């Protein structure tokens, strides 16, 4: 409730009026009646005859004059609590965040209007009559403004409105001073970490009221804003990535606008989108194919429409790392020459992101190696130790028999997936001798001995006349339709059409049911086992890695029986292997606490370090080198996080927009040079200040109420000084205010006297 200086009428209504000379209001009422009676007696005889109406008129005038005179002589007063002039301090907090730059206060920006009134205008002058002013500006940080701080004293608007932190900061900076009240001037678009109502309640507990002044419109009539952007942080060579944009608008329902992705000044993807209901978030997707091998800063733009109040939230930049990356090494073990082997190798030819090292059994005791990096690679067949095996990111097993593996090699294979985080793809027939082995645990499908299958499902993959060896067109499941592994086109309808054009496959190896947590992406259209369609392609996570089970050996038909210009077969195999290999972590991997950063943010960097066995390494030494957009280089150590094995952390502040490059160098505990890892972040203009940028009077009202103050609209700010002065605070004093000298009361007395004289002259009375 707003408080103002007490008046005669307000004191009378609140029954707080008293007389300084000790007469109670009740006795004054009795005295007024006696005055009326005495005047009535004096009008029993008049020099000229008067009608009863005129007598009543003169009695009323004369009685009113005498009552007012007696009322003033008795000295009416009211007791209130008032801030002693210049004995206490008043803190003025001015919001200096980006949302205050919106020009919706009579064509003037919120910040300019607020600064004019509260730093150098009439409101500030009136407050200075009763308080010693201390002015502050705040965004993500709070700083003191100089004497008579004006708009020119404010620095670049910040990317955060941290009202709660600002209140806490003022309490700390003015600690020890007699702080009588706080005036908060803001649009209420709070996005700080501390609840401002809690911070305001702390002032209320100390009897320091907080007064809030809301600046800006409570409803922005016309605006389209980007609320969020999502995109892949890194992209493999030749891949297409999806940009997800979340839009929110006011006043453009049903309008069609252009949504574009720009690389520099060039549009690389564009789409016309239709806006829905106002205030409701809508998600749109655009596909982008990077055109150069480097880190690229793209800009998402929602075309500016006529009448929009905010331009800044129509564009946002994001970073995609399309720089050259280390080749992903894939080990392919094949039990015998077959079409699938030849076409898988052909599908990966020319893909510089993948290296396929193959070990093909061509006969009893005879093997053929291809794609090896050195003469020693795979010289002894399957790697004999974990360190050699863990150099690969993914493994393909094709028609391998149980006898191929010796000793602990299957256990090593399980560790490769579960601990190292590598990917495993099993293709075609799998020997039932693997039942009960670690490989059976890894696969997403349970293994079943042929003797336990129905006769119609037993061993027919090699016999075309058998149901399991017949031609079939695999069916995409719901999960398969949206899976990146099976994507042949960006649009769902185009993707389904592309799949409908692929030739039939021939032959399916029957296994058991899908395991809990696994997912079927392709299934047989007709054959079932235990009321479940036979899975053709199934995936699952296992430990830290990923596993694919492909229950056919005929995907080569997707290339052999299609035009040579069709690349569906290559696309599908490359996507599967990239998905598998991407799960395998590097020895050093970097993570950031968020996807996008704005000027003034603190970047939290985490590095996860693994030793040669891909176990967390707590004894390494890490240094992080940061290069700013202007080329300035700084180095800082990374400290081990004792709560997490193998995790090291560091942080730095970003003070400018642009791309920051990071290089983390790792040295082992023994002093041997370890690994390096590079990454980059982009610092962009902030979106958060323009999301829900309308003035939030509800929050500002709750802040004021929690601290015992009042909330004012900016147009009523002229009433603020009086309310601050007479709202009780920890330093208010009891004062007595005279009410007899109010101008309207004196004007009434003069008016009554003039009326009495004039009417007496008109009636000829002396």
C-alpha positions in Angstrom: 0.0 0.0 0.0 1.4 3.4 -1.0 1.9 5.9 1.9 1.7 9.6 1.6 2.0 12.7 3.8 -1.1 12.8 6.1 -3.7 15.4 5.5 -6.7 16.6 7.5 -9.1 14.4 5.6 -6.9 11.3 5.7 -6.3 11.8 9.5 -10.0 12.2 10.0 -10.8 9.0 8.1 -8.1 7.1 9.9 -9.3 8.5 13.3 -5.7 9.6 14.0 -6.6 13.4 14.4 -6.1 15.0 17.8 -5.8 18.6 19.1 -2.5 19.9 20.4 -4.2 21.8 23.2 -5.7 18.7 24.7 -9.4 18.8 23.7 -10.6 15.5 22.4 -12.6 15.2 19.1 -15.7 14.3 21.1 -15.6 17.5 23.2 -14.9 19.5 20.1 -18.1 18.1 18.6 -20.0 19.2 21.7 -18.4 22.6 21.5 -19.5 22.9 17.8 -23.1 22.2 18.8 -22.9 24.9 21.5 -21.6 27.4 18.9 -24.5 26.6 16.6 -26.9 27.0 19.5 -25.4 30.4 20.5 -25.5 31.7 16.9 -29.2 30.5 16.6 -30.1 32.5 19.7 -28.4 35.6 18.2 -30.7 35.4 15.2 -33.9 35.4 17.2 -34.2 39.1 16.5 -32.9 40.8 13.3 -32.9 44.4 12.2 -34.9 43.4 9.2 -37.4 40.6 9.0 -36.0 37.4 7.5 -37.7 34.2 6.3 -36.8 31.0 8.2 -34.8 29.9 5.2 -32.6 33.0 5.2 -32.2 32.7 9.0 -31.0 29.2 8.6 -28.6 30.3 5.9 -27.0 33.0 8.0 -26.9 30.7 11.1 -25.1 28.1 9.1 -22.6 30.5 7.6 -21.8 32.2 10.9 -21.6 28.9 12.8 -19.3 27.4 10.2 -16.9 30.4 10.4 -16.8 30.2 14.2 -16.3 26.4 14.2 -13.4 26.6 11.7 -11.8 29.4 13.7 -12.1 27.5 17.0 -10.9 24.3 15.1 -7.7 26.1 14.0 -7.1 27.7 17.4 -7.3 24.3 19.1 -4.4 23.3 16.7 -5.3 20.0 15.0 -2.3 17.7 14.6 -1.5 14.1 13.6 1.4 11.9 14.9 3.4 10.0 12.2 6.7 8.4 11.7 8.9 10.3 9.2 12.5 9.9 8.0 14.6 12.7 9.5 15.8 14.9 6.7 19.4 14.2 5.6 20.1 11.9 8.6 19.6 8.7 6.6 20.7 7.3 3.2 18.6 6.2 0.2 19.9 3.7 -2.3 18.7 4.1 -5.9 19.2 1.0 -8.1 18.9 1.5 -11.8 18.6 -1.5 -14.1 21.3 -1.2 -16.8 20.6 -4.5 -18.6 19.9 -4.9 -22.3 16.2 -5.0 -22.0 16.3 -1.4 -20.7 17.3 -0.3 -24.2 13.9 -1.1 -25.6 12.3 2.2 -26.7 8.7 1.9 -25.4 8.4 4.9 -23.0 6.9 7.6 -25.2 9.5 6.8 -27.9 12.3 6.9 -25.4 14.3 4.0 -24.2 13.5 2.6 -20.7 17.0 3.4 -19.5 17.0 7.0 -20.8 13.6 7.7 -19.2 14.5 6.2 -15.9 17.9 7.9 -15.8 16.3 11.3 -16.5 13.9 10.9 -13.7 16.0 9.2 -11.0 19.6 10.4 -11.6 19.2 14.0 -12.5 15.4 14.9 -12.8 12.7 16.2 -10.4 12.2 12.9 -8.7 15.9 12.7 -7.8 15.8 16.3 -6.6 12.8 15.7 -4.3 14.4 12.5 -2.8 17.6 14.4 -2.2 15.7 16.9 0.0 15.1 14.2 2.6 17.9 11.6 2.1 21.5 11.4 1.2 21.4 9.5 -2.2 23.6 6.7 -3.3 23.0 5.7 -6.9 23.9 2.3 -8.3 23.6 0.6 -11.8 23.2 -3.1 -12.1 23.1 -5.9 -14.6 25.0 -9.1 -13.8 27.1 -6.9 -11.5 26.4 -3.9 -9.3 28.5 -0.7 -9.3 28.3 2.7 -7.7 27.5 5.7 -9.9 29.3 9.0 -9.2 27.7 12.1 -7.7 24.8 13.2 -9.8 25.3 10.1 -11.9 23.6 10.6 -15.3 23.0 8.5 -18.4 26.4 9.2 -19.6 27.9 7.6 -16.5 26.3 4.2 -17.3 28.5 1.7 -19.2 27.5 -0.8 -21.9 24.2 -2.6 -21.0 24.7 -6.0 -19.5 23.4 -9.4 -20.5 21.7 -10.2 -17.2 19.1 -8.6 -14.9 20.3 -9.9 -11.6 17.9 -8.0 -9.3 18.4 -10.3 -6.3 22.2 -10.0 -6.5 21.9 -6.2 -6.9 19.9 -6.0 -3.7 22.4 -8.1 -1.8 25.3 -6.1 -3.2 23.8 -2.8 -2.1 23.2 -4.2 1.4 26.9 -5.2 1.5 28.3 -1.9 0.1 26.2 0.3 2.4 26.6 -1.9 5.5 27.2 0.3 8.5 25.4 3.3 7.1 21.9 4.3 8.3 20.1 3.1 5.2 16.5 4.2 5.3 15.1 2.8 2.0 15.9 1.4 -1.4 14.4 2.5 -4.7 14.6 -0.1 -7.5 14.0 1.2 -11.0 13.6 -1.7 -13.5 11.5 -3.5 -16.0 11.4 -6.5 -13.8 12.9 -8.9 -16.4 14.9 -10.7 -13.8 17.1 -13.6 -15.0 19.6 -13.8 -12.2 20.4 -16.8 -10.0 19.1 -15.3 -6.7 15.3 -14.9 -6.1 14.8 -11.1 -5.7 11.9 -11.6 -3.4 14.1 -13.5 -0.9 16.7 -10.7 -1.1 14.0 -8.1 -0.6 12.6 -9.9 2.4 16.1 -9.6 4.0 15.7 -5.8 3.8 12.2 -6.1 5.2 13.5 -8.0 8.2 15.8 -5.0 8.9 12.9 -2.5 8.5 14.4 -1.1 5.3 11.5 -0.8 2.8 12.2 -1.4 -0.9 10.2 0.7 -3.4 9.9 -0.5 -7.0 9.3 1.6 -10.1 8.3 -0.3 -13.2 9.6 1.0 -16.6 8.2 -0.1 -19.9 5.0 -1.6 -21.3 3.4 -4.6 -19.7 2.5 -6.0 -23.1 4.7 -5.6 -26.1 2.2 -5.4 -29.0 4.5 -6.4 -31.9 7.5 -8.6 -31.6 9.1 -11.8 -32.9 11.9 -13.3 -30.9 14.3 -16.2 -31.1 13.9 -17.9 -27.8 16.4 -20.8 -28.3 18.8 -22.3 -30.8 20.0 -25.8 -31.0 22.7 -27.2 -33.3 25.3 -29.9 -33.4 28.6 -28.8 -31.8 30.7 -30.8 -34.2 30.0 -32.3 -37.7 31.7 -35.1 -39.4 32.8 -34.7 -43.0 30.0 -34.7 -45.5 27.3 -34.7 -42.9 24.3 -32.5 -42.8 23.3 -31.1 -39.5 20.0 -29.7 -38.2 19.5 -26.3 -36.7 16.5 -26.1 -34.3 15.0 -22.7 -33.7 12.4 -21.8 -31.1 10.4 -18.7 -31.9 7.9 -16.8 -29.8 5.9 -13.8 -30.9 3.2 -11.2 -30.1 0.9 -9.7 -32.7 1.8 -11.8 -35.7 -0.5 -14.8 -35.5 -0.9 -16.5 -38.8 1.8 -14.5 -40.5 4.4 -16.1 -42.7 8.0 -15.1 -42.2 11.4 -16.1 -43.6 13.7 -18.1 -41.3 17.3 -18.3 -42.6 20.7 -19.5 -41.7 23.6 -17.3 -42.9 27.3 -18.1 -43.3 28.7 -14.6 -43.3 26.4 -12.6 -45.7 25.4 -15.7 -47.7 22.1 -17.6 -47.0 22.9 -21.3 -46.8 19.4 -22.5 -45.7 16.0 -20.8 -45.7 12.4 -21.7 -45.1 9.1 -19.9 -44.9 7.4 -20.6 -41.6 3.9 -19.7 -40.3 3.6 -18.3 -36.8 1.0 -19.8 -34.5 -0.7 -18.5 -31.4 0.9 -15.4 -29.7 3.0 -16.2 -26.6 3.4 -19.9 -27.5 6.8 -21.3 -28.4 7.1 -22.9 -31.8 10.0 -25.1 -32.9 11.3 -25.1 -36.5 14.1 -27.0 -38.1 16.5 -26.2 -41.0 19.1 -28.4 -42.5 22.6 -27.1 -43.3 25.5 -28.7 -45.1 28.8 -27.1 -44.2 30.8 -26.1 -47.2 34.3 -25.7 -45.8 36.5 -27.6 -43.4 36.8 -25.2 -40.5 35.0 -23.9 -37.5 32.1 -21.8 -38.9 30.0 -19.2 -37.1 26.5 -19.3 -38.5 23.7 -16.7 -37.9 20.1 -17.7 -37.5 17.8 -14.8 -38.7 14.0 -14.4 -38.3 13.1 -11.7 -40.8 12.3 -8.4 -39.1 8.7 -7.4 -39.5 7.2 -3.8 -39.7 6.4 -2.4 -36.2 8.6 -4.7 -34.2 9.9 -3.0 -31.0 12.9 -5.2 -30.5 15.3 -5.9 -33.3 18.0 -7.6 -31.3 16.1 -10.9 -30.7 15.6 -11.6 -34.4 19.1 -12.9 -35.0 21.5 -15.2 -33.1 24.9 -16.7 -33.9 26.1 -20.2 -33.2 29.3 -22.2 -33.8 29.6 -25.5 -35.6 33.0 -27.2 -35.7 33.5 -28.6 -39.2 37.3 -28.5 -39.0 39.4 -31.5 -39.9 39.3 -34.2 -37.2 41.4 -37.2 -36.5 40.3 -40.2 -38.6 38.1 -42.7 -36.8 39.6 -46.1 -37.0 37.3 -49.1 -37.6 38.4 -52.7 -37.4 36.5 -55.1 -39.6 36.8 -58.9 -39.0 35.2 -61.1 -41.7 34.9 -64.9 -41.6 34.9 -65.5 -45.3 34.8 -63.6 -48.6 31.2 -62.4 -49.4 29.5 -59.6 -51.3 28.7 -57.7 -48.1 32.5 -57.4 -47.3 33.3 -56.0 -50.7 30.5 -53.5 -50.8 31.1 -52.3 -47.2 34.7 -51.5 -48.1 33.5 -49.8 -51.3 31.0 -47.7 -49.3 33.7 -46.2 -47.2 36.1 -45.5 -50.0 36.8 -41.7 -50.1 35.4 -41.1 -46.6 38.4 -39.4 -45.0 36.7 -39.4 -41.6 36.8 -43.2 -41.4 39.7 -45.7 -41.9 38.6 -49.3 -42.4 41.3 -51.8 -41.4 40.0 -55.3 -42.5 41.1 -58.8 -41.6 39.5 -61.3 -44.0 39.7 -65.1 -43.6 40.1 -66.4 -47.1 40.6 -70.1 -46.2 41.7 -72.4 -43.4 44.6 -70.5 -41.8 44.7 -67.9 -44.6 43.9 -64.2 -43.9 44.0 -61.1 -46.0 44.6 -57.6 -44.6 43.5 -54.3 -46.2 43.5 -50.7 -45.1 46.3 -51.2 -42.5 48.3 -48.3 -41.3 51.5 -50.3 -40.9 52.9 -53.7 -41.7 52.6 -54.7 -38.0 48.9 -53.8 -37.8 46.8 -57.0 -37.4 49.9 -59.1 -38.2 48.8 -61.5 -35.5 45.1 -61.3 -36.2 42.8 -59.9 -33.5 44.8 -57.6 -31.3 46.4 -59.5 -28.4 46.2 -56.7 -25.8 43.8 -54.1 -24.6 46.1 -51.1 -25.6 46.2 -52.3 -29.2 42.5 -53.0 -29.4 41.6 -49.7 -27.8 43.3 -47.8 -30.6 40.2 -48.4 -32.7 36.9 -46.6 -32.2 34.6 -49.3 -33.7 34.6 -53.0 -34.7 32.6 -54.9 -37.3 32.1 -58.6 -36.9 30.9 -60.4 -40.0 30.2 -64.2 -40.0 32.9 -64.9 -37.4 33.0 -68.3 -35.8 33.7 -68.8 -32.1 37.0 -70.5 -32.8 38.4 -67.2 -34.2 38.8 -65.8 -30.7 41.3 -67.1 -28.2 41.8 -66.8 -24.5 40.6 -63.5 -23.1 39.9 -61.9 -26.4 36.1 -62.0 -26.0 36.5 -60.4 -22.5 38.7 -57.7 -24.1 35.9 -57.2 -26.7 33.4 -56.6 -23.9 35.8 -54.2 -22.2 36.3 -52.4 -25.6 32.5 -51.6 -25.6 31.7 -51.2 -21.9 34.9 -49.4 -20.7 36.6 -47.9 -23.7 33.2 -46.8 -25.1 33.9 -48.2 -28.5 31.2 -49.3 -31.0 30.4 -52.8 -32.2 28.4 -53.9 -35.2 27.5 -57.5 -35.7 26.5 -58.3 -39.3 24.8 -61.3 -40.8 25.0 -64.8 -39.2 26.3 -65.1 -35.6 27.6 -68.5 -34.5 25.3 -70.0 -31.8 28.5 -71.1 -30.1 28.7 -67.6 -28.8 25.9 -68.4 -26.4 27.0 -67.7 -22.8 30.0 -65.7 -23.9 30.6 -61.9 -23.3 29.6 -61.3 -27.0 26.1 -62.6 -26.2 25.9 -60.1 -23.4 26.9 -57.2 -25.6 24.4 -57.7 -28.4 20.9 -56.0 -28.3 19.2 -59.3 -29.3 19.2 -62.5 -27.2 20.9 -65.5 -28.9 18.8 -68.7 -29.4 20.1 -72.0 -30.5 18.8 -73.2 -33.8 17.2 -76.2 -32.2 15.0 -74.1 -30.0 13.5 -72.2 -33.0 10.3 -73.2 -34.9 11.1 -75.2 -38.0 10.0 -72.4 -40.3 12.7 -70.2 -38.8 15.6 -72.6 -38.6 18.8 -71.9 -40.7 17.2 -70.7 -43.8 19.2 -67.5 -44.4 21.3 -69.3 -47.1 18.4 -71.0 -48.8 16.3 -68.8 -51.0 13.3 -71.2 -50.9 13.1 -71.0 -47.1 10.9 -68.3 -45.5 14.0 -66.8 -43.8 16.0 -66.8 -47.0 13.3 -65.2 -49.2 13.3 -61.6 -50.5 11.7 -59.0 -48.2 11.4 -55.3 -47.9 12.5 -54.2 -44.4 10.0 -52.0 -42.6 11.0 -48.8 -40.7 9.8 -48.7 -37.1 8.7 -45.5 -35.6 12.1 -45.2 -34.0 13.7 -46.0 -37.4 11.9 -43.2 -39.1 13.5 -40.6 -36.9 16.9 -42.2 -36.4 20.0 -40.5 -37.8 21.4 -43.9 -38.7 18.7 -44.5 -41.4 18.2 -41.0 -42.7 18.3 -40.7 -46.5 16.5 -37.3 -46.8 15.8 -34.4 -44.5 12.0 -34.3 -44.7 10.2 -37.3 -43.3 8.1 -37.7 -46.4 11.1 -37.7 -48.6 12.9 -40.1 -46.4 10.0 -42.6 -46.5 9.9 -42.3 -50.3 13.7 -42.9 -50.6 13.3 -46.1 -48.5 10.5 -47.2 -50.7 12.8 -47.1 -53.7 15.4 -49.4 -52.2 15.6 -53.0 -53.5 14.5 -55.9 -51.4 16.9 -57.6 -49.1 17.3 -61.4 -49.1 17.7 -63.6 -46.0 17.4 -62.9 -42.3 19.3 -64.6 -39.5 16.8 -65.3 -36.7 17.8 -64.5 -33.1 15.7 -64.2 -29.9 13.7 -61.3 -28.6 14.9 -57.7 -28.2 16.6 -57.0 -24.9 15.3 -54.4 -22.4 16.7 -51.0 -23.3 17.5 -52.0 -26.9 15.6 -50.4 -29.9 14.5 -51.9 -33.2 14.9 -49.6 -36.2 14.2 -52.1 -39.0 12.0 -55.1 -38.8 10.8 -58.0 -41.1 7.4 -57.2 -42.6 6.1 -60.8 -42.3 8.1 -63.1 -40.1 7.7 -63.2 -36.3 9.2 -64.9 -33.3 7.1 -65.1 -30.2 4.6 -62.6 -31.5 7.4 -60.1 -32.2 8.4 -59.1 -35.7 11.9 -60.3 -36.5 14.4 -57.5 -36.0 16.6 -56.6 -39.0 18.5 -53.7 -37.4 18.6 -53.2 -33.6 20.7 -50.8 -31.5 21.5 -50.4 -27.8 23.9 -48.7 -25.4 26.2 -51.1 -23.5 28.3 -49.5 -20.8 30.0 -46.5 -22.3 29.7 -47.8 -25.9 27.1 -48.5 -28.6 26.1 -51.8 -30.3 24.3 -52.5 -33.6 22.9 -55.9 -34.6 22.3 -56.3 -38.4 20.5 -59.6 -39.0 21.1 -59.8 -42.7 24.1 -60.0 -45.1 22.4 -58.5 -48.2 22.6 -54.8 -47.9 24.9 -55.0 -50.9 21.7 -55.2 -52.9 21.1 -51.5 -52.1 24.1 -50.7 -54.3 24.3 -53.5 -56.8 20.6 -53.2 -57.9 20.5 -49.4 -57.9 21.7 -46.9 -60.4 25.4 -46.1 -60.0 24.6 -42.5 -59.2 22.5 -43.5 -56.2 24.5 -43.3 -52.9 22.0 -44.7 -50.5 24.1 -47.7 -49.6 27.2 -45.5 -48.9 25.1 -43.1 -46.9 23.6 -45.7 -44.6 26.9 -47.5 -43.9 28.8 -44.3 -43.3 26.1 -43.1 -40.9 26.1 -46.4 -39.0 29.8 -46.5 -38.5 30.1 -42.8 -37.6 27.4 -43.3 -35.0 29.2 -46.2 -33.6 32.7 -44.6 -33.6 31.5 -41.3 -32.3 30.6 -42.9 -28.9 34.3 -43.8 -28.3 35.9 -41.1 -26.2 39.3 -39.7 -27.0 42.1 -39.8 -24.3 41.3 -36.1 -23.6 37.8 -34.7 -24.1 36.6 -31.2 -23.3 33.1 -30.1 -22.1 31.6 -26.7 -21.4 28.9 -25.8 -18.9 26.6 -24.4 -21.6 26.3 -24.3 -25.4 26.3 -20.6 -25.9 28.0 -17.7 -24.1 27.5 -14.0 -23.9 29.8 -11.1 -23.0 30.6 -11.1 -19.3 29.9 -14.8 -18.8 32.3 -17.1 -17.0 33.2 -20.1 -19.1 33.5 -23.3 -17.1 35.8 -25.9 -18.9 36.0 -29.5 -17.9 38.6 -31.9 -19.3 38.3 -35.7 -18.9 41.6 -37.4 -19.1 42.0 -41.2 -19.7 45.2 -43.2 -19.5 46.4 -45.8 -22.1 43.9 -48.3 -20.7 41.1 -45.7 -21.0 40.8 -45.5 -17.2 40.5 -42.1 -15.5 43.9 -40.5 -14.9 44.1 -38.4 -11.7 47.8 -37.8 -11.8 48.2 -35.8 -15.0 49.2 -32.1 -15.4 47.0 -29.9 -17.6 47.5 -26.4 -19.0 44.8 -24.6 -20.9 45.7 -22.0 -23.5 43.0 -19.6 -24.6 43.2 -17.4 -27.7 40.7 -14.5 -27.8 39.1 -13.2 -31.0 41.7 -10.4 -31.1 44.5 -13.0 -30.9 45.4 -12.5 -27.3 46.8 -15.6 -25.7 46.6 -16.6 -22.0 47.6 -19.8 -20.1 46.1 -21.2 -17.0 46.5 -24.5 -15.1 43.5 -26.9 -14.8 42.9 -28.3 -11.4 41.8 -31.9 -10.6 38.3 -32.2 -9.3 38.8 -34.5 -6.3 35.1 -35.5 -6.5 35.4 -37.0 -10.0 38.1 -39.3 -11.3 40.0 -38.0 -14.3 38.2 -34.7 -14.4 40.1 -31.4 -14.4 38.5 -27.9 -14.4 39.3 -24.3 -15.1 37.4 -21.2 -16.0 37.8 -17.7 -17.6 35.7 -14.7 -18.3 34.8 -13.6 -21.8 34.8 -9.9 -22.4 34.1 -9.6 -26.1 32.1 -11.2 -28.9 33.6 -13.7 -31.3 35.3 -17.1 -31.3 37.6 -18.2 -28.6 40.1 -21.1 -29.3 41.2 -23.4 -26.6 44.1 -25.8 -26.5 44.5 -28.2 -23.5 47.9 -29.8 -23.1 48.2 -33.0 -21.0 51.4 -34.3 -19.5 51.5 -37.7 -17.7 52.6 -38.1 -14.1 55.9 -39.6 -15.2 56.7 -36.4 -17.2 56.0 -38.0 -20.6 54.2 -35.8 -23.1 50.6 -36.9 -23.2 47.8 -35.7 -25.5 46.4 -32.4 -26.7 42.8 -31.4 -27.3 41.4 -28.4 -29.1 38.0 -26.8 -28.9 36.3 -23.5 -29.5 33.4 -21.5 -28.2 31.5 -18.5 -29.7 30.5 -15.5 -27.6 27.3 -13.9 -29.0 24.8 -11.2 -28.2 22.5 -12.4 -25.5 18.9 -13.6 -26.1 17.8 -13.9 -22.5 17.3 -10.2 -22.0 14.8 -10.0 -24.8 12.8 -13.1 -23.9 9.7 -12.0 -21.9 11.0 -8.4 -22.1 7.7 -6.8 -21.1 7.6 -5.0 -17.8 6.8 -7.4 -15.0 4.8 -5.4 -12.5 3.8 -8.7 -10.7 7.4 -9.4 -9.7 8.2 -5.8 -8.8 5.0 -5.7 -6.7 6.1 -8.9 -4.8 9.5 -7.4 -4.2 8.1 -4.2 -2.7 5.5 -6.1 -0.6 8.2 -8.5 0.8 10.3 -5.5 2.0 7.4 -3.3 3.3 7.6 -0.8 0.5 5.3 0.1 -2.4 5.3 -0.4 -6.2 4.8 2.5 -8.6 4.2 2.7 -12.3 6.7 4.9 -14.0 4.0 7.5 -14.8 3.2 7.8 -11.0 6.9 8.2 -10.0 6.2 11.8 -8.9 4.4 10.4 -5.9 7.4 8.2 -4.8 9.4 10.8 -2.7 6.5 11.5 -0.4 5.8 7.8 0.0 9.4 7.0 0.8 9.5 9.8 3.4 6.5 8.7 5.3 6.8 4.9 5.1 8.2 3.8 8.4 11.8 2.5 8.4 14.4 1.5 11.0 15.5 5.2 11.4 12.1 6.9 11.2 11.1 9.3 14.1 7.8 10.1 15.6 6.8 13.7 14.5 3.8 15.9 15.0 2.4 17.5 11.9 0.1 20.6 12.2 -3.0 20.3 10.0 -4.8 23.7 10.7 -2.8 25.5 8.0 -3.9 23.5 5.1 -4.6 25.9 2.2 -8.0 24.5 1.4 -9.2 25.0 5.0 -8.1 28.7 5.0 -9.7 29.1 1.5 -12.9 27.7 2.9 -12.8 30.1 5.9 -12.3 33.1 3.6 -15.0 31.9 1.3 -17.5 31.6 4.1 -16.7 35.1 5.4 -17.1 36.6 2.0 -20.5 34.8 1.5 -21.7 36.0 4.8 -20.8 39.6 4.1 -22.2 39.5 0.6 -25.6 38.0 1.5 -25.9 40.4 4.5 -25.4 43.3 2.1 -28.0 41.9 -0.2 -30.5 41.6 2.6 -29.7 45.0 4.1 -28.5 43.6 7.4 -26.0 45.5 9.5 
